[in-house]
Amino acid sequence: MKLEEIETEDNVSTVVQFVLLIFSELPNLQGFLSGLFSIIYMVVLIGNSLIVIITRLDPALHKPMYFFLANFSILEICYVSVTLPRKLVSLWTQKRKISLLSCATQMCFFFVLGTAECFLLAVMSYDRYVAICKPLHYPLVMNPKKCHQLAAGA
């Protein structure tokens, strides 16, 4: 990443924009890479959307494990959608500049969603722990209200 600076009074410089150097050293492969990233992005969107739709439609999948899996898929869609579309636009248009505010916002969402995924994985592991180690208590411990609370907390 290169910084673009604007000179101001008193020999102080202020960062206004960042220049994204995404694969700029490989100009011959940029078309291939943008196609590859587009395919990967579409697979992630379609695959996770199918997981969400199937777990919502099939009554046999209305169990805590599948509830958390659907929530994880939604988080994964959001997590990938924070960064990949910006990279694709940068590859397609060759406009590699991003403002400081846009970069900070993107990083904030990236870190928040990444942290939420980690917490949701911890909740999913707790669900499996209760299911395996305390199977008779499982329906009492992992009731729908508790599942919604755990998912919201993550």
Secondary structure by P-SEA (a helix, b strand, c coil): cbbbbbbccccbbbbcbbbbccccccccaaaaaaaaaaaaaaaaaaaaaaaaaaaacccccccaaaaaaaaaaaaaaaaaaacaaaaaaaaaaccccccaaaaaaaaaaaaaaaaaaaaaaaaaaaaaaaaccccccccccccaaaaaaaaaac
